[in-house]
Amino acid sequence: MIPSYANFGGKIHGGILLSLMDKVAYAAASKHAGNYCVTVSVDGVNFLQPVEVGELVSLLASVNYVGRTSLLVGIKVIAEDVRTGTVKHTNTCYFTMVAKDDAGKPTPVPELLLETPEDTRRFLEAIKRREFNAQYREQFDNARTKLAAEEQLHLLQQERCQLGY
Ligand SMILES: CC(C)(COP(=O)(O)OP(=O)(O)OC[C@H]1O[C@@H](n2cnc3c(N)ncnc32)[C@H](O)[C@@H]1OP(=O)(O)O)[C@@H](O)C(=O)NCCC(=O)NCCS
């Protein structure tokens, strides 16, 4: 990680890591798909520990799941202090990518060969992740509709805000 990647606090900018993760997700997805892929959504981006200038960052990626046209790529980010050999895990996240054909339409991807029990665990976990995300989106959309109502204003009483209107 070179100095120009640093933020005002001297640590590596989160956007630099995100950009690297996006490129790695693209590489893993497009290699499996045999087609160009686009990023659809990203789950679980939490920066657990800061990355320092001078650390060697490695991104470990695998295609964990495939749907018809989508692929879920899991990425683990580790940062190593090359002088001490200390390695820290800074982030694990999941990119949903979709393969596109030459006309820019979603196109089917090859099925996934699960070569180890770990591959199977990741595939099953991805099914759950997909289910939970779909449920979350539906529930949140419902909740948002209800939040528009004036009678929900009591929810603000415990919060650190004031109505200014
Ligand atoms: C993603 C995109 C292709 C979906 O197009 P669409 O017409 O809705 O296509 P479909 O409904 O057939 O969905 C295609 C796949 O994406 C998945 N998908 C769509 N929206 C999704 C979301 N929000 N989260 C996760 N997966 C999603 C669908 O489940 C489907 O997967 P499957 O074929 O494995 O079952 C389209 O929205 C797109 O091109 N977005 C822009 C992506 C982009 O340019 N990214 C770069 C960063 S700007």
The ligand as a Tripos MOL2 file, in Angstrom:
@<TRIPOS>MOLECULE
LIG
   48    50     1     0     0
SMALL
NO_CHARGES

@<TRIPOS>ATOM
      1 C1        -27.8570   -6.4390  -12.4500 C.3       1 LIG1
      2 C2        -28.7400   -6.3120  -13.6570 C.3       1 LIG1
      3 C3        -28.0720   -7.0450  -14.7900 C.3       1 LIG1
      4 C4        -30.0610   -6.9930  -13.3600 C.3       1 LIG1
      5 O1        -30.8290   -6.8630  -14.5240 O.3       1 LIG1
      6 P1        -32.3020   -7.4610  -14.5990 P.3       1 LIG1
      7 O2        -32.8850   -7.0680  -15.8890 O.co2     1 LIG1
      8 O3        -33.0250   -7.1450  -13.3340 O.co2     1 LIG1
      9 O4        -31.9700   -8.9780  -14.7260 O.3       1 LIG1
     10 P2        -32.6010  -10.2110  -13.9580 P.3       1 LIG1
     11 O5        -33.8530   -9.8920  -13.2330 O.co2     1 LIG1
     12 O6        -32.6250  -11.3240  -14.9880 O.co2     1 LIG1
     13 O7        -31.4880  -10.5490  -12.8730 O.3       1 LIG1
     14 C5        -30.2540  -11.0960  -13.2640 C.3       1 LIG1
     15 C6        -29.6440  -11.7380  -12.0580 C.3       1 LIG1
     16 O8        -29.2840  -10.7180  -11.1300 O.3       1 LIG1
     17 C7        -29.7970  -11.0190   -9.8550 C.3       1 LIG1
     18 N1        -30.0830   -9.7620   -9.1980 N.ar      1 LIG1
     19 C8        -30.7750   -8.7220   -9.6760 C.ar      1 LIG1
     20 N2        -30.8270   -7.7400   -8.7620 N.ar      1 LIG1
     21 C9        -30.1390   -8.1770   -7.6880 C.ar      1 LIG1
     22 C10       -29.8160   -7.6130   -6.4170 C.ar      1 LIG1
     23 N3        -30.2090   -6.3940   -6.0800 N.pl3     1 LIG1
     24 N4        -29.0770   -8.3400   -5.5640 N.ar      1 LIG1
     25 C11       -28.6490   -9.5710   -5.8970 C.ar      1 LIG1
     26 N5        -28.9200  -10.1520   -7.0950 N.ar      1 LIG1
     27 C12       -29.6590   -9.4700   -7.9610 C.ar      1 LIG1
     28 C13       -31.0430  -11.8340  -10.1250 C.3       1 LIG1
     29 O9        -31.3910  -12.6140   -9.0150 O.3       1 LIG1
     30 C14       -30.5750  -12.6710  -11.2940 C.3       1 LIG1
     31 O10       -29.7830  -13.7390  -10.8330 O.3       1 LIG1
     32 P3        -29.9810  -15.2550  -11.3780 P.3       1 LIG1
     33 O11       -30.0500  -15.1930  -12.8810 O.co2     1 LIG1
     34 O12       -28.7440  -15.9820  -10.9360 O.co2     1 LIG1
     35 O13       -31.2130  -15.7930  -10.7570 O.co2     1 LIG1
     36 C15       -28.9730   -4.8190  -14.0420 C.3       1 LIG1
     37 O14       -29.6680   -4.2150  -12.9720 O.3       1 LIG1
     38 C16       -27.7050   -4.0670  -14.2930 C.2       1 LIG1
     39 O15       -27.1120   -4.1800  -15.3740 O.2       1 LIG1
     40 N6        -27.2640   -3.2240  -13.3260 N.am      1 LIG1
     41 C17       -26.0740   -2.4060  -13.5080 C.3       1 LIG1
     42 C18       -24.8450   -3.1650  -13.0610 C.3       1 LIG1
     43 C19       -23.6060   -2.3430  -13.2790 C.2       1 LIG1
     44 O16       -23.4510   -1.6990  -14.2950 O.2       1 LIG1
     45 N7        -22.6980   -2.4060  -12.3190 N.am      1 LIG1
     46 C20       -21.4780   -1.6820  -12.3730 C.3       1 LIG1
     47 C21       -21.4200   -0.6810  -11.2850 C.3       1 LIG1
     48 S1        -22.3370    0.7560  -11.7050 S.3       1 LIG1
@<TRIPOS>BOND
     1     1     2 1
     2     2     3 1
     3     2     4 1
     4     2    36 1
     5     4     5 1
     6     5     6 1
     7     6     7 2
     8     6     8 1
     9     6     9 1
    10     9    10 1
    11    10    11 2
    12    10    12 1
    13    10    13 1
    14    13    14 1
    15    14    15 1
    16    15    16 1
    17    15    30 1
    18    16    17 1
    19    17    18 1
    20    17    28 1
    21    18    19 ar
    22    18    27 ar
    23    19    20 ar
    24    20    21 ar
    25    21    22 ar
    26    21    27 ar
    27    22    23 1
    28    22    24 ar
    29    24    25 ar
    30    25    26 ar
    31    26    27 ar
    32    28    29 1
    33    28    30 1
    34    30    31 1
    35    31    32 1
    36    32    33 2
    37    32    34 1
    38    32    35 1
    39    36    37 1
    40    36    38 1
    41    38    39 2
    42    38    40 1
    43    40    41 1
    44    41    42 1
    45    42    43 1
    46    43    44 2
    47    43    45 1
    48    45    46 1
    49    46    47 1
    50    47    48 1
@<TRIPOS>SUBSTRUCTURE
     1 LIG1         1 GROUP 0 **** ****
